[in-house]
Amino acid sequence: MGVIMTTSAARVPAGRESSGGLPRVVVIGSGFGGLFAAQALRKAPVELTLVAKTTHHLFQPLLYQVATGILSEGEIAPPTREILRRHDNTRVVLGEATDIDLAARTVTSHVLGRTTVHPYDELIVAAGAGQSYFGNDRFAEFAPGMKSIDDALELRGRIFGAFELAELAETQEEVDRLLTFVVVGAGPTGVEMAGQIAELARRTLRRDFRRIDPTTARVVLLDAAPYVLPSFGEKLGGRARRQLNDIGVEVQLGAMVTDVDADGLEIKDSDGQVRRLNAATKIWAAGVQASPLGRILGEQSGAEIDRAGRVTVQPDLTLPGHPEVHVVGDMMALDKLPGVAQVAIQGGRYAAESIKRRLSGKAPQPPFQYHDKGSMATISRFSAVAEVGKLKFEGFLAWVMWLVVHLVYIVGFKSRITTVLHWSVSFLGRGRSERVTTQQQVYGRLALEHLGPGFEASKTGGPKTSPVDEDLTGRESA
Ligand SMILES: Cc1cc2nc3c(=O)[nH]c(=O)nc-3n(C[C@H](O)[C@H](O)[C@H](O)COP(=O)(O)OP(=O)(O)OC[C@H]3O[C@@H](n4cnc5c(N)ncnc54)[C@H](O)[C@@H]3O)c2cc1C
């Protein structure tokens, strides 16, 4: 294995430290780019270290189903260590990469105060992207994004919690606020999330309450753009909008969010009018910002960094002047390619092939060429839109295509079986198998933020408020 230098007394076992003279490949990230790159290097004569800040590979396209109680987190987030257990040349290491030194060829990672330095001969950076609030990070407190398992579980707690609190509410005004769900961003994630909340309210929860009628819940999908699903074009976007309307989602376009608080949002419409929308549950599905590692790479290599923090790479996905550093997936900017799973998968495999060729003295590959396999988004059960080349599909056929594609890409046989079972419960019946919500889910993120970096409360003067002062919707009690 690659030589690992660690500041902690608890060092890795000696037998695992020797590089054995094989080239050391470090991969940052266990998402689509990192995992598929590591898999493509399985038989290569290298010592591969995969460093990631979570212990799992995350199938982000189905996060919304965890948030709305259809799937469990385990089904979309298998342990990376288990996926790569038969890769004898690979070591999986938990840690957040915080620095890359291009001159020294090292990656520094941290986990709970332990610092590890990973030397490399070849580096694949696939750290993905986080949520962007377009400079309004304060919105995050009240409108969580959906990028991680933690996010999805927090949203699950907030969504189901809002119905619970509505059952207890004393005024109609309070019920209305609690039963209004606003999804910001009408891209695929926002559309899928809004559709699922509407189905949850109208089908799953229909008979579960006595004082409130869940079917009256208001689900609003907002976007500053004039279209739903802009990347699918006007025609499919229009169809998606009609299908959303049919299941009771209110679509508000040309609507820019200018403020968010515990009780709702302030919105500026395209005619300049500013209005308020009271809603307990707000979900942010607009905008992404690439990993801060991109800026570190840009500063040291001179590579251009775009507004979303992505690194402009060479046609072979490497950094200018650094053919040993490959940047793939959501972190890379090349030919206006979208931030989608297939770009990351194909980029990860391409980077792995470049490394294999260099090591075996073969000629380099031709420049990276993305093969667009199409895009799709579900709206509700049995209803989706899909685009494959010039062909456009909608309704049940598109939904079946969506089902098959997602099953193929979910990692692991066990996960596929249980996913099919949970989908049967939700799509053929009315149920949702994963309705458990816990206080940890709802309060955890804000509690950790109150505690400050490294969870050391003393550094920040301790928590500003106790999270138990806040209700399930993140609202501070009077
Ligand atoms: C809610 C949602 C729905 C989506 N739906 C679709 C869809 O339907 N179809 C589609 O094609 N695409 C979809 N996408 C986009 C797709 O998931 C991404 O394009 C893809 O995951 C990018 O792959 P990646 O490897 O670049 O990054 P990611 O898959 O995000 O992986 C990044 C990895 O890096 C790790 N990491 C991050 N920072 C560090 C660090 N500093 N140190 C160590 N590790 C780090 C993370 O833990 C993670 O393992 C969706 C995304 C989201 C968020």
The ligand as an SDF file (V2000), in Angstrom:
LIG
                    3D

 53 58  0  0  0  0  0  0  0  0999 V2000
  -30.2970   15.0240   -5.1440 C   0  0  0  0  0  0  0  0  0  0  0  0
  -29.5230   14.7400   -6.4100 C   0  0  0  0  0  0  0  0  0  0  0  0
  -30.1390   14.0850   -7.4560 C   0  0  0  0  0  0  0  0  0  0  0  0
  -29.4280   13.8150   -8.6040 C   0  0  0  0  0  0  0  0  0  0  0  0
  -30.0670   13.1520   -9.6340 N   0  0  0  0  0  0  0  0  0  0  0  0
  -29.3700   12.8010  -10.7240 C   0  0  0  0  0  0  0  0  0  0  0  0
  -29.9800   12.0390  -11.7590 C   0  0  0  0  0  0  0  0  0  0  0  0
  -31.1550   11.6970  -11.6720 O   0  0  0  0  0  0  0  0  0  0  0  0
  -29.2190   11.6850  -12.8210 N   0  0  0  0  0  0  0  0  0  0  0  0
  -27.9070   12.0400  -12.9150 C   0  0  0  0  0  0  0  0  0  0  0  0
  -27.2470   11.6630  -13.8840 O   0  0  0  0  0  0  0  0  0  0  0  0
  -27.3150   12.7790  -11.9850 N   0  0  0  0  0  0  0  0  0  0  0  0
  -28.0090   13.1650  -10.8810 C   0  0  0  0  0  0  0  0  0  0  0  0
  -27.3980   13.9010   -9.9080 N   0  0  0  0  0  0  0  0  0  0  0  0
  -26.0190   14.3570  -10.1120 C   0  0  0  0  0  0  0  0  0  0  0  0
  -25.0260   13.2380   -9.8340 C   0  0  0  0  0  0  0  0  0  0  0  0
  -25.3380   12.5940   -8.6180 O   0  0  0  0  0  0  0  0  0  0  0  0
  -23.6390   13.8510   -9.7920 C   0  0  0  0  0  0  0  0  0  0  0  0
  -23.3720   14.4430  -11.0420 O   0  0  0  0  0  0  0  0  0  0  0  0
  -22.5820   12.8020   -9.4980 C   0  0  0  0  0  0  0  0  0  0  0  0
  -22.7990   12.2390   -8.2340 O   0  0  0  0  0  0  0  0  0  0  0  0
  -21.1880   13.4090   -9.5730 C   0  0  0  0  0  0  0  0  0  0  0  0
  -20.2390   12.4400   -9.2430 O   0  0  0  0  0  0  0  0  0  0  0  0
  -18.8780   12.8650   -8.5380 P   0  0  0  0  0  0  0  0  0  0  0  0
  -18.0960   11.6130   -8.3680 O   0  0  0  0  0  0  0  0  0  0  0  0
  -18.2740   13.9920   -9.2420 O   0  0  0  0  0  0  0  0  0  0  0  0
  -19.3220   13.4400   -7.1340 O   0  0  0  0  0  0  0  0  0  0  0  0
  -20.1370   12.7410   -5.9680 P   0  0  0  0  0  0  0  0  0  0  0  0
  -20.9220   11.5760   -6.4600 O   0  0  0  0  0  0  0  0  0  0  0  0
  -20.8440   13.8480   -5.2860 O   0  0  0  0  0  0  0  0  0  0  0  0
  -19.0130   12.1700   -5.0220 O   0  0  0  0  0  0  0  0  0  0  0  0
  -18.1390   12.9910   -4.3260 C   0  0  0  0  0  0  0  0  0  0  0  0
  -17.3950   12.1380   -3.3220 C   0  0  0  0  0  0  0  0  0  0  0  0
  -16.3470   12.8870   -2.7590 O   0  0  0  0  0  0  0  0  0  0  0  0
  -16.3850   12.8120   -1.3570 C   0  0  0  0  0  0  0  0  0  0  0  0
  -15.7790   14.0450   -0.8930 N   0  0  0  0  0  0  0  0  0  0  0  0
  -16.2020   15.3090   -1.0640 C   0  0  0  0  0  0  0  0  0  0  0  0
  -15.3190   16.1830   -0.5740 N   0  0  0  0  0  0  0  0  0  0  0  0
  -14.3090   15.4410   -0.0810 C   0  0  0  0  0  0  0  0  0  0  0  0
  -13.0980   15.7570    0.5620 C   0  0  0  0  0  0  0  0  0  0  0  0
  -12.7130   17.0060    0.7640 N   0  0  0  0  0  0  0  0  0  0  0  0
  -12.3040   14.7470    0.9650 N   0  0  0  0  0  0  0  0  0  0  0  0
  -12.6550   13.4550    0.7610 C   0  0  0  0  0  0  0  0  0  0  0  0
  -13.7950   13.1040    0.1410 N   0  0  0  0  0  0  0  0  0  0  0  0
  -14.5950   14.0840   -0.2780 C   0  0  0  0  0  0  0  0  0  0  0  0
  -17.8490   12.6300   -1.0330 C   0  0  0  0  0  0  0  0  0  0  0  0
  -18.0080   12.0650    0.2500 O   0  0  0  0  0  0  0  0  0  0  0  0
  -18.2360   11.6730   -2.1560 C   0  0  0  0  0  0  0  0  0  0  0  0
  -17.8510   10.3590   -1.8230 O   0  0  0  0  0  0  0  0  0  0  0  0
  -28.0810   14.2070   -8.7380 C   0  0  0  0  0  0  0  0  0  0  0  0
  -27.4670   14.8690   -7.6750 C   0  0  0  0  0  0  0  0  0  0  0  0
  -28.1770   15.1310   -6.5150 C   0  0  0  0  0  0  0  0  0  0  0  0
  -27.5010   15.8280   -5.3670 C   0  0  0  0  0  0  0  0  0  0  0  0
  1  2  1  0
  2  3  1  0
  2 52  2  0
  3  4  2  0
  4  5  1  0
  4 50  1  0
  5  6  2  0
  6  7  1  0
  6 13  1  0
  7  8  2  0
  7  9  1  0
  9 10  1  0
 10 11  2  0
 10 12  1  0
 12 13  2  0
 13 14  1  0
 14 15  1  0
 14 50  1  0
 15 16  1  0
 16 17  1  0
 16 18  1  0
 18 19  1  0
 18 20  1  0
 20 21  1  0
 20 22  1  0
 22 23  1  0
 23 24  1  0
 24 25  2  0
 24 26  1  0
 24 27  1  0
 27 28  1  0
 28 29  2  0
 28 30  1  0
 28 31  1  0
 31 32  1  0
 32 33  1  0
 33 34  1  0
 33 48  1  0
 34 35  1  0
 35 36  1  0
 35 46  1  0
 36 37  1  0
 36 45  1  0
 37 38  2  0
 38 39  1  0
 39 40  1  0
 39 45  2  0
 40 41  1  0
 40 42  2  0
 42 43  1  0
 43 44  2  0
 44 45  1  0
 46 47  1  0
 46 48  1  0
 48 49  1  0
 50 51  2  0
 51 52  1  0
 52 53  1  0
M  END
$$$$
